[in-house]
Amino acid sequence: MANISALNKLLAQGQDSALLRFGLASAYLKAQPTGYLTSVITHLTQCLALDPTYTAAYTALARAQIELAQQSDAKRTLELGIQQASLKKDLQAKKVMMVLLKRLEKTEPSGL
């Protein structure tokens, strides 16, 4: 929790950035305090608002959304992430997101 406190202090001082938001989300994932997935989603969403090319944030956000049974949001996140990874030529991130998307689509009920 020390990392979360330190990073939140930086945020409170106005040092908001995509890297800081990604770091906060990662700290919440590591510590897993009560309700941590909501904080993870909040910080990753803000990370992507600050830098829509931050491909690692798309993967982490989609995983958190899947954990909270927000499959349609996760699918949308992965589709956007794959587009950004393609534009950046970030082949590894694109591959990871495509695998996640395929798994997600396999678990969806057909006809919806």
Contact map, one row per residue, 1 for C-alpha under 8 A:
1111100000000000000000000010001000000000000000000000000000000000000000000000000000000000000000000000000000000000
1111110000000000000000000000000000000000000000000000000000000000000000000000000000000000000000000000000000000000
1111111000000000000000000010000000000000000000000000000000000000000000000000000000000000000000000000000000000000
1111111100000000000000010011000000000000000000000000000000000000000000000000000000000000000000000000000000000000
1111111110000000000000000000000000000000000000000000000000000000000000000000000000000000000000000000000000000000
0111111111000000000000000000000000000000000000000000000000000000000000000000000000000000000000000000000000000000
0011111111100000000100110000000000000000000000000000000000000000000000000000000000000000000000000000000000000000
0001111111110000000000010000000000000000000000000000000000000000000000000000000000000000000000000000000000000000
0000111111111000000000000000000000000000000000000000000000000000000000000000000000000000000000000000000000000000
0000011111111111000000000000000000000000000000000000000000000000000000000000000000000000000000000000000000000000
0000001111111111000100000000000000000000000000000000000000000000000000000000000000000000000000000000000000000000
0000000111111110000000000000000000000000000000000000000000000000000000000000000000000000000000000000000000000000
0000000011111110000000000000000000000000000000000000000000000000000000000000000000000000000000000000000000000000
0000000001111111000000000000000000000000000000000000000000000000000000000000000000000000000000000000000000000000
0000000001111111100100000000000000000000000000000000000000000000000000000000000000000000000000000000000000000000
0000000001100111110110000000000000000000000000000000000000000000000000000000000000000000000000000000000000000000
0000000000000011111110000000000000000000000000100100000000000000000000000000000000000000000000000000000000000000
0000000000000001111111000000000000000000000001110110010000000000000000000000000000000000000000000000000000000000
0000000000000000111111100000000000000000000000100000000000000000000000000000000000000000000000000000000000000000
0000001000100011111111110000000000000000000000100000000000000000000000000000000000000000000000000000000000000000
0000000000000001111111111000000000000000001101100000000000000000000000000000000000000000000000000000000000000000
0000000000000000011111111100000000000000001100100000000010000000000000000000000000000000000000000000000000000000
0000001000000000001111111110000000000000000000000000000000000000000000000000000000000000000000000000000000000000
0001001100000000000111111111000000000001001000000000000000000000000000000000000000000000000000000000000000000000
0000000000000000000011111111100000000011101100000000000000000000000000000000000000000000000000000000000000000000
0000000000000000000001111111110000000001000000000000000000000000000000000000000000000000000000000000000000000000
1011000000000000000000111111111000000000000000000000000000000000000000000000000000000000000000000000000000000000
0001000000000000000000011111111110011011000000000000000000000000000000000000000000000000000000000000000000000000
0000000000000000000000001111111100011001000000000000000000000000000000000000000000000000000000000000000000000000
0000000000000000000000000111111100000000000000000000000000000000000000000000000000000000000000000000000000000000
1000000000000000000000000011111110000000000000000000000000000000000000000000000000000000000000000000000000000000
0000000000000000000000000001111111111000000000000000000000000000000000000000000000000000000000000000000000000000
0000000000000000000000000001001111110000000000000000000000000000000000000000000000000000000000000000000000000000
0000000000000000000000000000000111110000000000000000000000000000000000000000000000000000000000000000000000000000
0000000000000000000000000000000111111110000000000000000000000000000000000000000000000000000000000000000000000000
0000000000000000000000000001100111111111000000000000000000000000000000000000000000000000000000000000000000000000
0000000000000000000000000001100100111111100000000000000000000001001100000000000000000000000000000000000000000000
0000000000000000000000000000000000111111110000000000000000000000000000000000000000000000000000000000000000000000
0000000000000000000000001001000000111111111000000000000000000000000000000000000000000000000000000000000000000000
0000000000000000000000011101100000011111111100000000000000001001000000000000000000000000000000000000000000000000
0000000000000000000000001000000000001111111110000000000000001001100000000000000000000000000000000000000000000000
0000000000000000000000000000000000000111111111000000000000000000000000000000000000000000000000000000000000000000
0000000000000000000011011000000000000011111111100000000000000000000000000000000000000000000000000000000000000000
0000000000000000000011001000000000000001111111110000000011011000000000000000000000000000000000000000000000000000
0000000000000000000000000000000000000000111111111000000000001000000000000000000000000000000000000000000000000000
0000000000000000010010000000000000000000011111111100000000000000000000000000000000000000000000000000000000000000
0000000000000000111111000000000000000000001111111111010010000000000000000000000000000000000000000000000000000000
0000000000000000010000000000000000000000000111111111110011000000000000000000000000000000000000000000000000000000
0000000000000000000000000000000000000000000011111111000000000000000000000000000000000000000000000000000000000000
0000000000000000110000000000000000000000000001111111000000000000000000000000000000000000000000000000000000000000
0000000000000000010000000000000000000000000000111111110000000000000000000000000000000000000000000000000000000000
0000000000000000000000000000000000000000000000111111111000000000000000000000000000010000000000000000000000000000
0000000000000000000000000000000000000000000000010011111000000000000000000000000000011001000000000000000000000000
0000000000000000010000000000000000000000000000110011111111000000000000000000000000000000000000000000000000000000
0000000000000000000000000000000000000000000000000001111111100000000000000000000010011000010010000000000000000000
0000000000000000000000000000000000000000000000000000011111110000000000000000000000000000000010000000000000000000
0000000000000000000001000000000000000000000100110000011111111000000000000000000000000000000000000000000000000000
0000000000000000000000000000000000000000000100010000011111111100000000000000110110000000000000000000000000000000
0000000000000000000000000000000000000000000000000000001111111110000000000000110010000000000010011000000000000000
0000000000000000000000000000000000000000000100000000000111111111000000000000000000000000000000000000000000000000
0000000000000000000000000000000000000001100110000000000011111111100000000100100000000000000000000000000000000000
0000000000000000000000000000000000000000000000000000000001111111110000001110110000000000000000000000000000000000
0000000000000000000000000000000000000000000000000000000000111111111000000100000000000000000000000000000000000000
0000000000000000000000000000000000001001100000000000000000011111111100000000000000000000000000000000000000000000
0000000000000000000000000000000000000000100000000000000000001111111111101100000000000000000000000000000000000000
0000000000000000000000000000000000000000000000000000000000000111111111100100000000000000000000000000000000000000
0000000000000000000000000000000000001000000000000000000000000011111111000000000000000000000000000000000000000000
0000000000000000000000000000000000001000000000000000000000000001111111000000000000000000000000000000000000000000
0000000000000000000000000000000000000000000000000000000000000000111111100000000000000000000000000000000000000000
0000000000000000000000000000000000000000000000000000000000000000111111111100000000000000000000000000000000000000
0000000000000000000000000000000000000000000000000000000000000000110011111110000000000000000000000000000100000000
0000000000000000000000000000000000000000000000000000000000000000000001111111000000000000000000000000000000000000
0000000000000000000000000000000000000000000000000000000000000100100001111111100000000000000000000000000000000000
0000000000000000000000000000000000000000000000000000000000001110110001111111110000000000000000000000000000000000
0000000000000000000000000000000000000000000000000000000000000100000000111111111000000000000000000000100100000000
0000000000000000000000000000000000000000000000000000000000000000000000011111111100000000000000000000000000000000
0000000000000000000000000000000000000000000000000000000001101100000000001111111110000000000000000000000000000000
0000000000000000000000000000000000000000000000000000000001100100000000000111111111000000000000001101100000000000
0000000000000000000000000000000000000000000000000000000000000000000000000011111111100000000000000000100000000000
0000000000000000000000000000000000000000000000000000000001000000000000000001111111110000000000000000000000000000
0000000000000000000000000000000000000000000000000000001001100000000000000000111111111000000001001000000000000000
0000000000000000000000000000000000000000000000000000000000000000000000000000011111111100000011001100000000000000
0000000000000000000000000000000000000000000000000000000000000000000000000000001111111110000000000000000000000000
0000000000000000000000000000000000000000000000000001101000000000000000000000000111111111000000000000000000000000
0000000000000000000000000000000000000000000000000000101000000000000000000000000011111111111011000000000000000000
0000000000000000000000000000000000000000000000000000000000000000000000000000000001111111111001000000000000000000
0000000000000000000000000000000000000000000000000000000000000000000000000000000000111111110000000000000000000000
0000000000000000000000000000000000000000000000000000100000000000000000000000000000011111110000000000000000000000
0000000000000000000000000000000000000000000000000000000000000000000000000000000000001111111000000000000000000000
0000000000000000000000000000000000000000000000000000001000000000000000000000000000001111111111000000000000000000
0000000000000000000000000000000000000000000000000000000000000000000000000000000000001100111111100000000000000000
0000000000000000000000000000000000000000000000000000000000000000000000000000000000000000011111110000000000000000
0000000000000000000000000000000000000000000000000000001100100000000000000000000001001000011111111000000000000000
0000000000000000000000000000000000000000000000000000000000000000000000000000000011001100011111111100000000000000
0000000000000000000000000000000000000000000000000000000000000000000000000000000000000000001111111110000000000000
0000000000000000000000000000000000000000000000000000000000100000000000000000000000000000000111111111000000000000
0000000000000000000000000000000000000000000000000000000000100000000000000000010011000000000011111111100000000000
0000000000000000000000000000000000000000000000000000000000000000000000000000010001000000000001111111110000000000
0000000000000000000000000000000000000000000000000000000000000000000000000000000000000000000000111111111000000000
0000000000000000000000000000000000000000000000000000000000000000000000000000010000000000000000011111111100000000
0000000000000000000000000000000000000000000000000000000000000000000000000010011000000000000000001111111110000000
0000000000000000000000000000000000000000000000000000000000000000000000000000000000000000000000000111111111000000
0000000000000000000000000000000000000000000000000000000000000000000000000000000000000000000000000011111111100000
0000000000000000000000000000000000000000000000000000000000000000000000100010000000000000000000000001111111110000
0000000000000000000000000000000000000000000000000000000000000000000000000000000000000000000000000000111111110000
0000000000000000000000000000000000000000000000000000000000000000000000000000000000000000000000000000011111110000
0000000000000000000000000000000000000000000000000000000000000000000000000000000000000000000000000000001111111000
0000000000000000000000000000000000000000000000000000000000000000000000000000000000000000000000000000000111111101
0000000000000000000000000000000000000000000000000000000000000000000000000000000000000000000000000000000000111111
0000000000000000000000000000000000000000000000000000000000000000000000000000000000000000000000000000000000011111
0000000000000000000000000000000000000000000000000000000000000000000000000000000000000000000000000000000000001111
0000000000000000000000000000000000000000000000000000000000000000000000000000000000000000000000000000000000011111
